[in-house]
Amino acid sequence: MAAKNSIKPHNFLPKGAETLDQVRKRVTECFNSIIEEIGSSYTSCPCQAHEENCVSHQIKNGLISPAEKLYNDCKQSYLMANVLMVSHGGAIRQLLHYFVEELVSDFPMGSRRKMALVSPNTGISKFKIFLNEQTKLPEFVQCICLHNVDHLKESN
């Protein structure tokens, strides 16, 4: 359809379809709503010796966690949630762009090039999301793995 209308595919928008900006807005609003709900259900500091500058808590094996390198004041770890999000690769790609362009993020070397691609079928990406204590919204994103397909390899 794009070629038929002499438009480059990445600039073509079929009638009634969303623009990439609209997709990104919808995906990030959904993501932030989920994260905010989880963050809002957490109300008190689990540190036994609470300090004024103890603003966030690490989450093990899950999504929501403050970066140890950013918030090192709480000595205890506190698990808030593990969240599994399953979606179309295009929606995930827009969420990745949100992480990189609108939040402070830490991605492994070489992953910027991978982010330009849509995740392969059943590709797994894992992140730790660090919340702003006041807003309960994402503040920092640490990528653990991106578009991993090791689970598809045959076991020996």
C-alpha positions as CSV (number, residue, x, y, z in Angstrom):
1,M,0.0,0.0,0.0
2,A,2.9,2.4,0.8
3,A,4.5,1.8,-2.6
4,K,1.2,2.2,-4.3
5,N,0.9,5.7,-2.8
6,S,4.6,6.5,-3.4
7,I,5.3,6.7,0.3
8,K,8.2,5.1,2.2
9,P,7.0,2.2,4.3
10,H,8.1,3.8,7.6
11,N,6.2,7.0,6.8
12,F,3.0,5.2,5.6
13,L,0.0,5.3,7.8
14,P,-3.0,3.3,6.7
15,K,-6.4,4.9,7.3
16,G,-7.6,4.4,10.9
17,A,-4.2,3.2,12.1
18,E,-2.2,4.7,15.0
19,T,1.0,6.6,14.4
20,L,4.1,5.4,16.2
21,D,3.8,8.3,18.6
22,Q,0.2,7.2,19.4
23,V,1.4,3.7,20.0
24,R,4.2,4.9,22.3
25,K,1.8,7.1,24.3
26,R,-0.7,4.2,24.7
27,V,2.0,1.7,25.7
28,T,3.8,4.0,28.1
29,E,0.6,5.1,29.8
30,C,-0.4,1.4,30.3
31,F,3.1,0.6,31.6
32,N,3.2,3.6,34.0
33,S,-0.3,2.8,35.3
34,I,0.8,-0.7,36.2
35,I,4.0,0.5,37.8
36,E,2.3,3.3,39.7
37,E,-0.3,0.9,41.0
38,I,2.4,-1.4,42.3
39,G,4.4,1.5,43.8
40,S,1.3,3.0,45.5
41,S,0.5,-0.3,47.2
42,Y,3.9,0.0,49.0
43,T,3.7,2.6,51.7
44,S,6.5,2.2,54.3
45,C,10.2,1.7,54.3
46,P,11.2,-1.8,55.2
47,C,14.6,-0.6,56.5
48,Q,14.9,-1.3,60.3
49,A,17.1,1.8,60.7
50,H,15.2,4.3,58.5
51,E,17.3,7.2,57.3
52,E,16.0,10.4,55.7
53,N,17.7,9.8,52.5
54,C,16.4,6.2,52.2
55,V,14.1,6.8,49.2
56,S,13.9,3.5,47.4
57,H,14.4,-0.2,47.8
58,Q,15.9,-3.0,45.7
59,I,13.8,-5.7,44.3
60,K,15.3,-9.1,43.6
61,N,14.5,-11.1,40.5
62,G,11.8,-8.6,39.5
63,L,11.1,-5.3,37.8
64,I,10.9,-2.6,40.4
65,S,14.2,-1.7,42.1
66,P,16.4,1.2,42.8
67,A,19.8,1.0,41.3
68,E,22.4,0.1,43.9
69,K,24.7,2.7,42.3
70,L,22.0,5.4,42.6
71,Y,20.4,4.6,45.9
72,N,22.8,2.9,48.2
73,D,21.4,3.9,51.6
74,C,19.0,1.0,52.4
75,K,20.8,-2.1,53.4
76,Q,17.8,-4.4,53.1
77,S,16.2,-5.6,49.9
78,Y,12.5,-5.6,49.5
79,L,10.6,-7.4,46.8
80,M,7.6,-5.5,45.6
81,A,6.6,-7.3,42.4
82,N,7.6,-9.5,39.5
83,V,5.7,-8.4,36.4
84,L,5.4,-10.3,33.2
85,M,4.3,-8.2,30.2
86,V,3.6,-9.9,26.9
87,S,2.9,-7.9,23.8
88,H,3.5,-7.5,20.1
89,G,7.2,-6.7,19.3
90,G,6.2,-3.2,17.9
91,A,4.6,-2.2,21.2
92,I,7.7,-3.5,23.1
93,R,9.9,-1.5,20.8
94,Q,8.0,1.7,21.6
95,L,8.4,0.9,25.4
96,L,12.2,0.5,24.9
97,H,12.3,3.9,23.1
98,Y,10.5,5.4,26.1
99,F,13.0,3.9,28.5
100,V,15.9,5.3,26.5
101,E,14.5,8.7,25.5
102,E,12.5,9.7,28.5
103,L,14.0,7.9,31.5
104,V,17.6,7.5,32.8
105,S,18.6,4.0,31.6
106,D,21.4,1.5,31.6
107,F,21.5,-0.9,28.7
108,P,24.3,-3.4,28.0
109,M,26.9,-2.6,25.4
110,G,25.6,-3.1,21.8
111,S,22.0,-3.2,22.8
112,R,21.2,0.2,21.1
113,R,21.5,-1.5,17.7
114,K,19.2,-4.4,18.9
115,M,16.6,-1.9,20.1
116,A,16.2,-0.6,16.5
117,L,14.8,-4.0,15.6
118,V,11.5,-5.6,16.6
119,S,12.0,-8.3,19.2
120,P,12.0,-11.8,17.6
121,N,9.1,-14.1,18.3
122,T,9.2,-15.2,22.0
123,G,12.2,-12.9,22.6
124,I,12.7,-12.1,26.3
125,S,13.7,-8.8,27.6
126,K,14.2,-8.3,31.4
127,F,14.5,-5.0,33.2
128,K,14.8,-3.7,36.7
129,I,12.6,-0.6,37.1
130,F,13.5,2.0,39.8
131,L,10.7,4.2,41.1
132,N,10.6,7.8,42.2
133,E,9.5,7.5,45.8
134,Q,7.1,10.5,45.5
135,T,5.4,9.9,42.1
136,K,5.6,6.1,42.2
137,L,6.6,6.3,38.5
138,P,9.7,4.9,36.8
139,E,12.8,6.9,37.2
140,F,15.6,4.6,36.2
141,V,15.7,1.5,34.0
142,Q,18.4,-1.2,34.1
143,C,18.3,-3.7,31.2
144,I,19.2,-7.2,32.3
145,C,18.8,-8.8,28.9
146,L,17.3,-7.7,25.5
147,H,15.5,-9.8,22.9
148,N,17.1,-13.0,24.4
149,V,16.1,-16.2,22.5
150,D,18.4,-18.7,24.3
151,H,15.3,-20.7,25.4
152,L,14.7,-21.6,21.8
153,K,18.1,-23.4,21.4
154,E,18.1,-27.1,21.5
155,S,19.4,-28.6,24.8
156,N,22.3,-31.1,24.5
